[in-house]
Amino acid sequence: MGTPGMKSAPLATLLILAACASPAPTPVATTPPSLAEAVPPGATPAPRPTNDQCGAADLQYLVGRPETEIPVAVDPTHRRVVCTTCPMTRDYRLDRQTILFNEKTHLVTSVACN
């Protein structure tokens, strides 16, 4: 039935090919960790960028999600939730979060300070 070395040749080839294969890609998290998870105990969090005075960076995970997932604001005077086709004032306030959602799909399209 053939020589003894011939039976192990296909197995050796498979082992060599398996060793050359690249590892599976690491999945990327779609939602950011909470502030409590991101900052080790005893450490102070990094200061927010100056262009994020309203805290919009913390809510970027909402983009693409249903408007029903928007958390209730602690201070509603510094947040407005508006559909993309609805009328709104054009006054510019860096301390106010503006969360826009699509009127038809009810998905959040942007979170910004303005």
PEWO-V892445 format. One record per residue. N is the residue number from 1. D_CENTER is the distance of its C-alpha to the mean C-alpha in Angstrom with 2 decimals. Layout:
# PEWO-V892445
N|D_CENTER  N|D_CENTER
This chain:
# PEWO-V892445
1|59.55  2|58.47  3|58.16  4|56.22  5|53.87  6|52.78  7|51.08  8|48.71  9|47.87  10|45.28  11|43.66  12|43.55  13|42.03  14|39.22  15|38.53  16|38.44  17|36.06  18|33.71  19|33.72  20|32.70  21|29.68  22|26.27  23|23.95  24|21.19  25|17.82  26|15.45  27|12.49  28|9.04  29|6.76  30|4.17  31|3.84  32|5.06  33|8.79  34|11.12  35|13.44  36|16.18  37|14.60  38|13.60  39|17.15  40|20.12  41|23.00  42|25.44  43|23.20  44|22.36  45|18.86  46|18.57  47|19.71  48|17.47  49|18.05  50|20.99  51|19.33  52|16.93  53|19.84  54|18.48  55|15.24  56|12.98  57|10.46  58|10.02  59|9.37  60|6.90  61|4.74  62|8.19  63|8.45  64|9.87  65|10.74  66|14.41  67|15.92  68|17.40  69|14.21  70|14.58  71|15.97  72|19.55  73|20.07  74|22.31  75|24.03  76|23.97  77|26.00  78|22.99  79|20.70  80|21.42  81|19.88  82|21.49  83|21.55  84|21.40  85|25.11  86|26.38  87|28.44  88|27.22  89|28.78  90|28.07  91|28.64  92|26.25  93|25.17  94|22.71  95|22.65  96|21.45  97|18.01  98|18.21  99|15.95  100|17.02  101|17.03  102|18.98  103|22.35  104|22.94  105|19.73  106|18.58  107|14.92  108|13.16  109|13.43  110|12.80  111|12.73  112|15.20  113|18.13  114|21.32
